[in-house]
Amino acid sequence: MQYTYKTKGTCSTQITFDINGDIITNVQYTGGCNGNLKAVRSLVEGLTVEQIEKKLGGIQCGVKSTSCGDQLAKAVREAYEATH
């Protein structure tokens, strides 16, 4: 199932990904730092919701209280809870 999440507090404005059970694939960011987000996308491909939360949850970007990675952790949890 494809899921779209509107980010809050980051340069990226939206994250779209597929969730199948608790496995995340096909992560796509709208906006943000292109190179860094390609790396995030590559590193999380095929991981579970819990693995993504452990790796990316709570990461801050500069003085912001969140980051694109942290927003992905929130997004995958929201998607998992919405589908289970």
ChimeraX attribute file (.defattr): number of C-alpha atoms within 10 A of each C-alpha:
attribute: neighborCount
match mode: 1-to-1
recipient: residues
	/A:1	10
	/A:2	13
	/A:3	17
	/A:4	16
	/A:5	18
	/A:6	12
	/A:7	21
	/A:8	13
	/A:9	13
	/A:10	19
	/A:11	14
	/A:12	19
	/A:13	15
	/A:14	20
	/A:15	20
	/A:16	19
	/A:17	21
	/A:18	19
	/A:19	21
	/A:20	13
	/A:21	12
	/A:22	19
	/A:23	18
	/A:24	23
	/A:25	18
	/A:26	15
	/A:27	22
	/A:28	16
	/A:29	23
	/A:30	15
	/A:31	13
	/A:32	14
	/A:33	12
	/A:34	11
	/A:35	9
	/A:36	12
	/A:37	19
	/A:38	13
	/A:39	10
	/A:40	17
	/A:41	19
	/A:42	13
	/A:43	12
	/A:44	21
	/A:45	15
	/A:46	19
	/A:47	14
	/A:48	20
	/A:49	23
	/A:50	14
	/A:51	16
	/A:52	23
	/A:53	20
	/A:54	12
	/A:55	14
	/A:56	19
	/A:57	19
	/A:58	16
	/A:59	16
	/A:60	16
	/A:61	15
	/A:62	8
	/A:63	7
	/A:64	10
	/A:65	12
	/A:66	18
	/A:67	23
	/A:68	28
	/A:69	24
	/A:70	22
	/A:71	26
	/A:72	27
	/A:73	22
	/A:74	19
	/A:75	23
	/A:76	27
	/A:77	18
	/A:78	14
	/A:79	21
	/A:80	18
	/A:81	10
	/A:82	9
	/A:83	13
	/A:84	7
